[in-house]
Amino acid sequence: MLIISSREFRQNQRLYFEKADQGEQIIVQRGKDKAYALTPVDEDDVYFNTEMLEKLKQSIEQVRQGKSKKVSTSDEIHELLGL
C-alpha cells in the first residue's frame, strides 16, 4: 500500500493510475484528516449499468400494471419477507 500526499498525486498522476491498474493500493492523503483510495472502476462497479436500468424499467412497468404491493407497517414488511 502506498500513502501519498495530494501534491505528490497531482505531480505524478499517470504513475499512480498505472500502479492502481496493476493492483497496488494507493491512498491519497489530503490534509491531516482526509484520505482517498485510488481504485480502478469497471462496469460492475457502476450501479446504473445497462442491466440495472433494464431492471428498473421492468419494475416501473410492473407498478403501472398493478403488480405491486404497498407495505406500510413493520408487520407487513415482516410478512412480505417471510419473517
PDB file as gemmi writes it, atoms N, CA and C in Angstrom:
CRYST1    1.000    1.000    1.000  90.00  90.00  90.00 P 1                      
ATOM      1  N   MET A   1       0.847  -1.172   0.000  1.00  0.00           N  
ATOM      2  CA  MET A   1       0.000   0.000   0.000  1.00  0.00           C  
ATOM      3  C   MET A   1       0.891   1.232   0.000  1.00  0.00           C  
ATOM      4  N   LEU A   2       0.546   2.177  -0.866  1.00  0.00           N  
ATOM      5  CA  LEU A   2       1.256   3.442  -0.922  1.00  0.00           C  
ATOM      6  C   LEU A   2       0.377   4.543  -0.363  1.00  0.00           C  
ATOM      7  N   ILE A   3       0.928   5.364   0.498  1.00  0.00           N  
ATOM      8  CA  ILE A   3       0.223   6.532   1.005  1.00  0.00           C  
ATOM      9  C   ILE A   3       1.000   7.742   0.527  1.00  0.00           C  
ATOM     10  N   ILE A   4       0.315   8.580  -0.257  1.00  0.00           N  
ATOM     11  CA  ILE A   4       0.982   9.735  -0.852  1.00  0.00           C  
ATOM     12  C   ILE A   4       0.185  10.995  -0.550  1.00  0.00           C  
ATOM     13  N   SER A   5       0.835  12.127  -0.685  1.00  0.00           N  
ATOM     14  CA  SER A   5       0.153  13.404  -0.485  1.00  0.00           C  
ATOM     15  C   SER A   5      -0.614  13.776  -1.747  1.00  0.00           C  
ATOM     16  N   SER A   6      -1.567  14.674  -1.596  1.00  0.00           N  
ATOM     17  CA  SER A   6      -2.320  15.128  -2.763  1.00  0.00           C  
ATOM     18  C   SER A   6      -1.399  15.861  -3.742  1.00  0.00           C  
ATOM     19  N   ARG A   7      -0.408  16.543  -3.239  1.00  0.00           N  
ATOM     20  CA  ARG A   7       0.558  17.221  -4.115  1.00  0.00           C  
ATOM     21  C   ARG A   7       1.343  16.199  -4.930  1.00  0.00           C  
ATOM     22  N   GLU A   8       1.823  15.149  -4.265  1.00  0.00           N  
ATOM     23  CA  GLU A   8       2.555  14.086  -4.971  1.00  0.00           C  
ATOM     24  C   GLU A   8       1.670  13.448  -6.034  1.00  0.00           C  
ATOM     25  N   PHE A   9       0.407  13.208  -5.693  1.00  0.00           N  
ATOM     26  CA  PHE A   9      -0.523  12.625  -6.663  1.00  0.00           C  
ATOM     27  C   PHE A   9      -0.690  13.532  -7.881  1.00  0.00           C  
ATOM     28  N   ARG A  10      -0.912  14.813  -7.640  1.00  0.00           N  
ATOM     29  CA  ARG A  10      -1.094  15.751  -8.762  1.00  0.00           C  
ATOM     30  C   ARG A  10       0.131  15.775  -9.669  1.00  0.00           C  
ATOM     31  N   GLN A  11       1.315  15.723  -9.074  1.00  0.00           N  
ATOM     32  CA  GLN A  11       2.542  15.810  -9.863  1.00  0.00           C  
ATOM     33  C   GLN A  11       2.829  14.538 -10.649  1.00  0.00           C  
ATOM     34  N   ASN A  12       2.304  13.399 -10.191  1.00  0.00           N  
ATOM     35  CA  ASN A  12       2.627  12.116 -10.829  1.00  0.00           C  
ATOM     36  C   ASN A  12       1.387  11.252 -11.048  1.00  0.00           C  
ATOM     37  N   GLN A  13       0.311  11.863 -11.478  1.00  0.00           N  
ATOM     38  CA  GLN A  13      -0.953  11.142 -11.639  1.00  0.00           C  
ATOM     39  C   GLN A  13      -0.815   9.884 -12.490  1.00  0.00           C  
ATOM     40  N   ARG A  14      -0.176  10.004 -13.613  1.00  0.00           N  
ATOM     41  CA  ARG A  14      -0.062   8.868 -14.523  1.00  0.00           C  
ATOM     42  C   ARG A  14       0.595   7.677 -13.833  1.00  0.00           C  
ATOM     43  N   LEU A  15       1.651   7.917 -13.116  1.00  0.00           N  
ATOM     44  CA  LEU A  15       2.358   6.859 -12.392  1.00  0.00           C  
ATOM     45  C   LEU A  15       1.421   6.154 -11.420  1.00  0.00           C  
ATOM     46  N   TYR A  16       0.661   6.914 -10.661  1.00  0.00           N  
ATOM     47  CA  TYR A  16      -0.209   6.315  -9.649  1.00  0.00           C  
ATOM     48  C   TYR A  16      -1.432   5.632 -10.258  1.00  0.00           C  
ATOM     49  N   PHE A  17      -1.938   6.165 -11.379  1.00  0.00           N  
ATOM     50  CA  PHE A  17      -3.012   5.461 -12.081  1.00  0.00           C  
ATOM     51  C   PHE A  17      -2.512   4.108 -12.589  1.00  0.00           C  
ATOM     52  N   GLU A  18      -1.309   4.084 -13.126  1.00  0.00           N  
ATOM     53  CA  GLU A  18      -0.736   2.826 -13.623  1.00  0.00           C  
ATOM     54  C   GLU A  18      -0.534   1.828 -12.483  1.00  0.00           C  
ATOM     55  N   LYS A  19      -0.055   2.307 -11.343  1.00  0.00           N  
ATOM     56  CA  LYS A  19       0.131   1.425 -10.191  1.00  0.00           C  
ATOM     57  C   LYS A  19      -1.210   0.863  -9.712  1.00  0.00           C  
ATOM     58  N   ALA A  20      -2.249   1.703  -9.687  1.00  0.00           N  
ATOM     59  CA  ALA A  20      -3.586   1.245  -9.294  1.00  0.00           C  
ATOM     60  C   ALA A  20      -4.096   0.202 -10.290  1.00  0.00           C  
ATOM     61  N   ASP A  21      -3.843   0.423 -11.583  1.00  0.00           N  
ATOM     62  CA  ASP A  21      -4.245  -0.543 -12.607  1.00  0.00           C  
ATOM     63  C   ASP A  21      -3.559  -1.896 -12.410  1.00  0.00           C  
ATOM     64  N   GLN A  22      -2.371  -1.879 -11.827  1.00  0.00           N  
ATOM     65  CA  GLN A  22      -1.606  -3.109 -11.581  1.00  0.00           C  
ATOM     66  C   GLN A  22      -1.962  -3.755 -10.242  1.00  0.00           C  
ATOM     67  N   GLY A  23      -2.929  -3.181  -9.538  1.00  0.00           N  
ATOM     68  CA  GLY A  23      -3.387  -3.774  -8.288  1.00  0.00           C  
ATOM     69  C   GLY A  23      -2.821  -3.162  -7.022  1.00  0.00           C  
ATOM     70  N   GLU A  24      -1.977  -2.180  -7.155  1.00  0.00           N  
ATOM     71  CA  GLU A  24      -1.398  -1.519  -5.981  1.00  0.00           C  
ATOM     72  C   GLU A  24      -2.479  -0.680  -5.295  1.00  0.00           C  
ATOM     73  N   GLN A  25      -2.521  -0.715  -3.973  1.00  0.00           N  
ATOM     74  CA  GLN A  25      -3.447   0.119  -3.217  1.00  0.00           C  
ATOM     75  C   GLN A  25      -2.795   1.485  -3.026  1.00  0.00           C  
ATOM     76  N   ILE A  26      -3.499   2.519  -3.482  1.00  0.00           N  
ATOM     77  CA  ILE A  26      -2.988   3.882  -3.393  1.00  0.00           C  
ATOM     78  C   ILE A  26      -3.925   4.690  -2.506  1.00  0.00           C  
ATOM     79  N   ILE A  27      -3.386   5.306  -1.474  1.00  0.00           N  
ATOM     80  CA  ILE A  27      -4.142   6.197  -0.603  1.00  0.00           C  
ATOM     81  C   ILE A  27      -3.580   7.597  -0.782  1.00  0.00           C  
ATOM     82  N   VAL A  28      -4.463   8.545  -1.117  1.00  0.00           N  
ATOM     83  CA  VAL A  28      -4.047   9.932  -1.278  1.00  0.00           C  
ATOM     84  C   VAL A  28      -4.474  10.682  -0.025  1.00  0.00           C  
ATOM     85  N   GLN A  29      -3.489  11.186   0.716  1.00  0.00           N  
ATOM     86  CA  GLN A  29      -3.732  11.906   1.962  1.00  0.00           C  
ATOM     87  C   GLN A  29      -3.930  13.375   1.635  1.00  0.00           C  
ATOM     88  N   ARG A  30      -5.032  13.923   2.131  1.00  0.00           N  
ATOM     89  CA  ARG A  30      -5.324  15.347   1.906  1.00  0.00           C  
ATOM     90  C   ARG A  30      -5.489  16.006   3.259  1.00  0.00           C  
ATOM     91  N   GLY A  31      -4.530  16.787   3.637  1.00  0.00           N  
ATOM     92  CA  GLY A  31      -4.561  17.405   4.956  1.00  0.00           C  
ATOM     93  C   GLY A  31      -4.313  16.349   6.025  1.00  0.00           C  
ATOM     94  N   LYS A  32      -4.686  16.684   7.254  1.00  0.00           N  
ATOM     95  CA  LYS A  32      -4.416  15.776   8.372  1.00  0.00           C  
ATOM     96  C   LYS A  32      -5.465  14.692   8.542  1.00  0.00           C  
ATOM     97  N   ASP A  33      -6.721  14.991   8.156  1.00  0.00           N  
ATOM     98  CA  ASP A  33      -7.787  14.049   8.494  1.00  0.00           C  
ATOM     99  C   ASP A  33      -8.628  13.580   7.310  1.00  0.00           C  
ATOM    100  N   LYS A  34      -8.124  13.735   6.100  1.00  0.00           N  
ATOM    101  CA  LYS A  34      -8.860  13.274   4.926  1.00  0.00           C  
ATOM    102  C   LYS A  34      -7.963  12.401   4.072  1.00  0.00           C  
ATOM    103  N   ALA A  35      -8.530  11.270   3.613  1.00  0.00           N  
ATOM    104  CA  ALA A  35      -7.778  10.362   2.756  1.00  0.00           C  
ATOM    105  C   ALA A  35      -8.727   9.744   1.744  1.00  0.00           C  
ATOM    106  N   TYR A  36      -8.205   9.405   0.578  1.00  0.00           N  
ATOM    107  CA  TYR A  36      -8.998   8.856  -0.516  1.00  0.00           C  
ATOM    108  C   TYR A  36      -8.267   7.657  -1.110  1.00  0.00           C  
ATOM    109  N   ALA A  37      -9.021   6.642  -1.481  1.00  0.00           N  
ATOM    110  CA  ALA A  37      -8.435   5.458  -2.103  1.00  0.00           C  
ATOM    111  C   ALA A  37      -8.561   5.589  -3.612  1.00  0.00           C  
ATOM    112  N   LEU A  38      -7.481   5.328  -4.317  1.00  0.00           N  
ATOM    113  CA  LEU A  38      -7.483   5.341  -5.778  1.00  0.00           C  
ATOM    114  C   LEU A  38      -7.714   3.909  -6.246  1.00  0.00           C  
ATOM    115  N   THR A  39      -8.865   3.688  -6.867  1.00  0.00           N  
ATOM    116  CA  THR A  39      -9.267   2.342  -7.244  1.00  0.00           C  
ATOM    117  C   THR A  39      -9.813   2.345  -8.668  1.00  0.00           C  
ATOM    118  N   PRO A  40      -9.348   1.432  -9.520  1.00  0.00           N  
ATOM    119  CA  PRO A  40      -9.930   1.340 -10.861  1.00  0.00           C  
ATOM    120  C   PRO A  40     -11.402   0.929 -10.777  1.00  0.00           C  
ATOM    121  N   VAL A  41     -12.212   1.463 -11.666  1.00  0.00           N  
ATOM    122  CA  VAL A  41     -13.641   1.160 -11.703  1.00  0.00           C  
ATOM    123  C   VAL A  41     -13.931   0.409 -12.993  1.00  0.00           C  
ATOM    124  N   ASP A  42     -14.683  -0.693 -12.866  1.00  0.00           N  
ATOM    125  CA  ASP A  42     -15.126  -1.374 -14.078  1.00  0.00           C  
ATOM    126  C   ASP A  42     -16.642  -1.333 -14.149  1.00  0.00           C  
ATOM    127  N   GLU A  43     -17.217  -1.928 -15.172  1.00  0.00           N  
ATOM    128  CA  GLU A  43     -18.659  -1.823 -15.386  1.00  0.00           C  
ATOM    129  C   GLU A  43     -19.460  -2.385 -14.221  1.00  0.00           C  
ATOM    130  N   ASP A  44     -18.957  -3.413 -13.545  1.00  0.00           N  
ATOM    131  CA  ASP A  44     -19.669  -3.988 -12.404  1.00  0.00           C  
ATOM    132  C   ASP A  44     -19.758  -3.026 -11.225  1.00  0.00           C  
ATOM    133  N   ASP A  45     -18.861  -2.044 -11.180  1.00  0.00           N  
ATOM    134  CA  ASP A  45     -18.860  -1.081 -10.084  1.00  0.00           C  
ATOM    135  C   ASP A  45     -19.850   0.061 -10.295  1.00  0.00           C  
ATOM    136  N   VAL A  46     -20.283   0.244 -11.506  1.00  0.00           N  
ATOM    137  CA  VAL A  46     -21.217   1.319 -11.816  1.00  0.00           C  
ATOM    138  C   VAL A  46     -22.620   0.810 -11.558  1.00  0.00           C  
ATOM    139  N   TYR A  47     -23.303   1.406 -10.596  1.00  0.00           N  
ATOM    140  CA  TYR A  47     -24.600   0.905 -10.163  1.00  0.00           C  
ATOM    141  C   TYR A  47     -25.632   0.959 -11.272  1.00  0.00           C  
ATOM    142  N   PHE A  48     -25.694   2.051 -11.995  1.00  0.00           N  
ATOM    143  CA  PHE A  48     -26.707   2.186 -13.030  1.00  0.00           C  
ATOM    144  C   PHE A  48     -26.156   1.744 -14.384  1.00  0.00           C  
ATOM    145  N   ASN A  49     -25.715   0.486 -14.435  1.00  0.00           N  
ATOM    146  CA  ASN A  49     -25.273  -0.079 -15.694  1.00  0.00           C  
ATOM    147  C   ASN A  49     -26.494  -0.508 -16.506  1.00  0.00           C  
ATOM    148  N   THR A  50     -26.284  -1.041 -17.674  1.00  0.00           N  
ATOM    149  CA  THR A  50     -27.378  -1.420 -18.574  1.00  0.00           C  
ATOM    150  C   THR A  50     -28.328  -2.417 -17.929  1.00  0.00           C  
ATOM    151  N   GLU A  51     -27.786  -3.398 -17.231  1.00  0.00           N  
ATOM    152  CA  GLU A  51     -28.613  -4.421 -16.592  1.00  0.00           C  
ATOM    153  C   GLU A  51     -29.506  -3.808 -15.507  1.00  0.00           C  
ATOM    154  N   MET A  52     -28.951  -2.928 -14.700  1.00  0.00           N  
ATOM    155  CA  MET A  52     -29.731  -2.304 -13.629  1.00  0.00           C  
ATOM    156  C   MET A  52     -30.820  -1.404 -14.207  1.00  0.00           C  
ATOM    157  N   LEU A  53     -30.513  -0.665 -15.258  1.00  0.00           N  
ATOM    158  CA  LEU A  53     -31.521   0.190 -15.879  1.00  0.00           C  
ATOM    159  C   LEU A  53     -32.674  -0.636 -16.437  1.00  0.00           C  
ATOM    160  N   GLU A  54     -32.378  -1.789 -17.003  1.00  0.00           N  
ATOM    161  CA  GLU A  54     -33.430  -2.669 -17.519  1.00  0.00           C  
ATOM    162  C   GLU A  54     -34.307  -3.183 -16.376  1.00  0.00           C  
ATOM    163  N   LYS A  55     -33.709  -3.549 -15.263  1.00  0.00           N  
ATOM    164  CA  LYS A  55     -34.488  -3.987 -14.101  1.00  0.00           C  
ATOM    165  C   LYS A  55     -35.392  -2.881 -13.582  1.00  0.00           C  
ATOM    166  N   LEU A  56     -34.887  -1.653 -13.573  1.00  0.00           N  
ATOM    167  CA  LEU A  56     -35.708  -0.523 -13.143  1.00  0.00           C  
ATOM    168  C   LEU A  56     -36.893  -0.309 -14.083  1.00  0.00           C  
ATOM    169  N   LYS A  57     -36.659  -0.412 -15.389  1.00  0.00           N  
ATOM    170  CA  LYS A  57     -37.744  -0.264 -16.358  1.00  0.00           C  
ATOM    171  C   LYS A  57     -38.803  -1.343 -16.150  1.00  0.00           C  
ATOM    172  N   GLN A  58     -38.361  -2.575 -15.896  1.00  0.00           N  
ATOM    173  CA  GLN A  58     -39.301  -3.674 -15.656  1.00  0.00           C  
ATOM    174  C   GLN A  58     -40.111  -3.418 -14.389  1.00  0.00           C  
ATOM    175  N   SER A  59     -39.473  -2.931 -13.368  1.00  0.00           N  
ATOM    176  CA  SER A  59     -40.169  -2.646 -12.109  1.00  0.00           C  
ATOM    177  C   SER A  59     -41.205  -1.547 -12.283  1.00  0.00           C  
ATOM    178  N   ILE A  60     -40.855  -0.516 -13.013  1.00  0.00           N  
ATOM    179  CA  ILE A  60     -41.800   0.574 -13.270  1.00  0.00           C  
ATOM    180  C   ILE A  60     -43.006   0.047 -14.039  1.00  0.00           C  
ATOM    181  N   GLU A  61     -42.776  -0.811 -15.015  1.00  0.00           N  
ATOM    182  CA  GLU A  61     -43.871  -1.385 -15.781  1.00  0.00           C  
ATOM    183  C   GLU A  61     -44.765  -2.265 -14.900  1.00  0.00           C  
ATOM    184  N   GLN A  62     -44.169  -3.021 -13.998  1.00  0.00           N  
ATOM    185  CA  GLN A  62     -44.967  -3.841 -13.077  1.00  0.00           C  
ATOM    186  C   GLN A  62     -45.863  -2.968 -12.203  1.00  0.00           C  
ATOM    187  N   VAL A  63     -45.368  -1.851 -11.756  1.00  0.00           N  
ATOM    188  CA  VAL A  63     -46.177  -0.932 -10.939  1.00  0.00           C  
ATOM    189  C   VAL A  63     -47.327  -0.381 -11.779  1.00  0.00           C  
ATOM    190  N   ARG A  64     -47.032   0.009 -13.006  1.00  0.00           N  
ATOM    191  CA  ARG A  64     -48.093   0.512 -13.896  1.00  0.00           C  
ATOM    192  C   ARG A  64     -49.191  -0.519 -14.108  1.00  0.00           C  
ATOM    193  N   GLN A  65     -48.817  -1.791 -14.159  1.00  0.00           N  
ATOM    194  CA  GLN A  65     -49.774  -2.868 -14.382  1.00  0.00           C  
ATOM    195  C   GLN A  65     -50.466  -3.302 -13.093  1.00  0.00           C  
ATOM    196  N   GLY A  66     -50.139  -2.660 -11.992  1.00  0.00           N  
ATOM    197  CA  GLY A  66     -50.760  -3.008 -10.713  1.00  0.00           C  
ATOM    198  C   GLY A  66     -50.166  -4.248 -10.071  1.00  0.00           C  
ATOM    199  N   LYS A  67     -49.004  -4.672 -10.522  1.00  0.00           N  
ATOM    200  CA  LYS A  67     -48.350  -5.868  -9.980  1.00  0.00           C  
ATOM    201  C   LYS A  67     -47.363  -5.481  -8.877  1.00  0.00           C  
ATOM    202  N   SER A  68     -47.866  -4.737  -7.918  1.00  0.00           N  
ATOM    203  CA  SER A  68     -47.034  -4.319  -6.793  1.00  0.00           C  
ATOM    204  C   SER A  68     -47.856  -4.403  -5.519  1.00  0.00           C  
ATOM    205  N   LYS A  69     -47.173  -4.331  -4.401  1.00  0.00           N  
ATOM    206  CA  LYS A  69     -47.850  -4.414  -3.116  1.00  0.00           C  
ATOM    207  C   LYS A  69     -47.372  -3.256  -2.248  1.00  0.00           C  
ATOM    208  N   LYS A  70     -48.318  -2.535  -1.681  1.00  0.00           N  
ATOM    209  CA  LYS A  70     -47.975  -1.425  -0.797  1.00  0.00           C  
ATOM    210  C   LYS A  70     -47.733  -1.977   0.606  1.00  0.00           C  
ATOM    211  N   VAL A  71     -46.614  -1.600   1.178  1.00  0.00           N  
ATOM    212  CA  VAL A  71     -46.239  -2.045   2.517  1.00  0.00           C  
ATOM    213  C   VAL A  71     -46.089  -0.806   3.387  1.00  0.00           C  
ATOM    214  N   SER A  72     -46.854  -0.770   4.486  1.00  0.00           N  
ATOM    215  CA  SER A  72     -46.862   0.431   5.321  1.00  0.00           C  
ATOM    216  C   SER A  72     -46.407   0.195   6.757  1.00  0.00           C  
ATOM    217  N   THR A  73     -46.565  -1.016   7.251  1.00  0.00           N  
ATOM    218  CA  THR A  73     -46.250  -1.277   8.656  1.00  0.00           C  
ATOM    219  C   THR A  73     -45.129  -2.292   8.773  1.00  0.00           C  
ATOM    220  N   SER A  74     -44.540  -2.349   9.942  1.00  0.00           N  
ATOM    221  CA  SER A  74     -43.474  -3.336  10.164  1.00  0.00           C  
ATOM    222  C   SER A  74     -44.013  -4.756  10.064  1.00  0.00           C  
ATOM    223  N   ASP A  75     -45.256  -4.963  10.464  1.00  0.00           N  
ATOM    224  CA  ASP A  75     -45.867  -6.305  10.344  1.00  0.00           C  
ATOM    225  C   ASP A  75     -45.971  -6.697   8.871  1.00  0.00           C  
ATOM    226  N   GLU A  76     -46.363  -5.747   8.026  1.00  0.00           N  
ATOM    227  CA  GLU A  76     -46.466  -6.040   6.600  1.00  0.00           C  
ATOM    228  C   GLU A  76     -45.087  -6.322   5.996  1.00  0.00           C  
ATOM    229  N   ILE A  77     -44.077  -5.630   6.461  1.00  0.00           N  
ATOM    230  CA  ILE A  77     -42.709  -5.892   5.995  1.00  0.00           C  
ATOM    231  C   ILE A  77     -42.276  -7.292   6.388  1.00  0.00           C  
ATOM    232  N   HIS A  78     -42.538  -7.660   7.643  1.00  0.00           N  
ATOM    233  CA  HIS A  78     -42.180  -8.998   8.118  1.00  0.00           C  
ATOM    234  C   HIS A  78     -42.914 -10.061   7.303  1.00  0.00           C  
ATOM    235  N   GLU A  79     -44.183  -9.825   7.030  1.00  0.00           N  
ATOM    236  CA  GLU A  79     -44.973 -10.774   6.253  1.00  0.00           C  
ATOM    237  C   GLU A  79     -44.413 -10.911   4.840  1.00  0.00           C  
ATOM    238  N   LEU A  80     -44.082  -9.789   4.217  1.00  0.00           N  
ATOM    239  CA  LEU A  80     -43.527  -9.795   2.873  1.00  0.00           C  
ATOM    240  C   LEU A  80     -42.204 -10.557   2.817  1.00  0.00           C  
ATOM    241  N   LEU A  81     -41.392 -10.373   3.824  1.00  0.00           N  
ATOM    242  CA  LEU A  81     -40.081 -11.028   3.862  1.00  0.00           C  
ATOM    243  C   LEU A  81     -40.116 -12.431   4.440  1.00  0.00           C  
ATOM    244  N   GLY A  82     -41.287 -12.839   4.929  1.00  0.00           N  
ATOM    245  CA  GLY A  82     -41.407 -14.167   5.480  1.00  0.00           C  
ATOM    246  C   GLY A  82     -40.733 -14.334   6.834  1.00  0.00           C  
ATOM    247  N   LEU A  83     -40.715 -13.286   7.604  1.00  0.00           N  
ATOM    248  CA  LEU A  83     -40.043 -13.329   8.928  1.00  0.00           C  
ATOM    249  C   LEU A  83     -41.029 -13.638  10.032  1.00  0.00           C  
TER     250      LEU A  83                                                      
END                                                                             
